């Protein structure tokens, strides 16, 4: 089957067309790829009702063997259609082909196998032993059970990763799910719905997949009384709104939000290696990654040397046609996003930052933006405090190690970070002083299915992936029985 033109929603086990549709755009060309079903609040109500019924009246939550079989079927289905999904991701997301062999596709697919294997061995019961109370011994234990109906709302930048990182552990836990894709990348989400509907034994209503052009569907999911939990990946302002909306019904909330991560280059680091890491990181997926290090902190007396090296490295970044295996950087997702990025760069320069290279839309079709390097950036400036979500790197000098830590922590965000030093031990010691949920030490890669991912401060609440990602979707129920005397 061809997944490329899938337009239908998945509601209660049926693939259905909405009465209205919206366009999805190829960001590398700016041309219309096609249309997707535009769900309305009625579709949300039907999807939530289906998920509620499937959770409350079927054995999905209790039948571990069924869940395990379905997850392995999903893994097999994703494998069968991997190359179609790859082409789809390149076309709709603008992700370079080389990136689809990592976090854009192949790694998320393998994450399904990780959670199937985890489900097979995970202990959902913990023995607490006995306690003496009221003159008797009482035997106690804890059981972990599914949190309920989950609304999963994902962003556009890594749609396969984000959807599967929410959907799969929720299913492993025994939850039912309403998955809402991002309006910029609907086809990747709808393709997942079709695989579930046609190639797995997941019962009707357990998974429902929606796409829509406007915010109304997401807003209803966050307030609907039959939704028990909301898991969201996106911007911090939207995360705040979701948390406020969910508070009326005291829903559980998992939020994976923005970042303004710092890369600290210590005085004994290899500057050439640090420059290469900084340049190619900020250009990964055109800077559209919440954990990418967009602030580069360097000791003041090494500032000019590192800036020269980074500028040279940025000049070597190949950007253009994402179908070309040699392309490192593709386009931004939309003209709207490119306009936002350019506006932030222009304001930074107006505020006193120096533009070293880039700083303008690329002269080619599509939504490309030149790799951009800014220096003379004040740590409190907008470009150093707000998430850009573009290939823009801000260089900030520091005086000593304490100053570097202070600047790194001077952010409402705390998602990730990098420290480069001559020894791992020194780098780790500095990283431990920075309030962030994940860290790369001298170029180390933490991102994998078994590694918890999430942030401190306003970068979010909770952890995705790993055992922690499964536990997010579980409630604890404590039991006690008196022992026979």
Buried (B, 14 or more C-beta within 10 A) or exposed (E): EEBBEBBBBBBBBEBEEBEEBBBBBBBBBEEEBBBBBBBBBEBBBBBBBBBBBBBEEBEBBEBBEBBBBBBBBBBBBBBEBBEBBBBBBBBBBBBBBBBBEBBBBBBBBBBBBBBBBBBEEBEBEEEEEBEEEEEEEBBBBEEBBBBBBBBBBBBBBBBBBBBBBBBBBBBBBBBBBBBBBBBBBBBBBBBBBBBBBEBBEBBBBBBBBBBBBEEEBBBBBBBBEBBBBBBBBBBBEBBEBBBEBBEEEEBBBBBBBBBBBBBBBBBEBBBEBBBBBBBBBBBBBBBBBBBBBBBBBBBEEBBEEBBEBBBBBBEEBEBBBBEBEEBBBBBBBBBEBBBBBBEBBEBBBEEEBEBBBBBEBBEEEBBBBBBBBBBBBBBEBBBBBBBBBBBBBBBBBBEEBEBBBBBBBBBEBBBBBBBBBEEEEBBBEBBEBBBBBBBBBBEEEBBBBEBBBBBBBBBBBBBBBBEBBBBBBBBEEEEEEEEEE
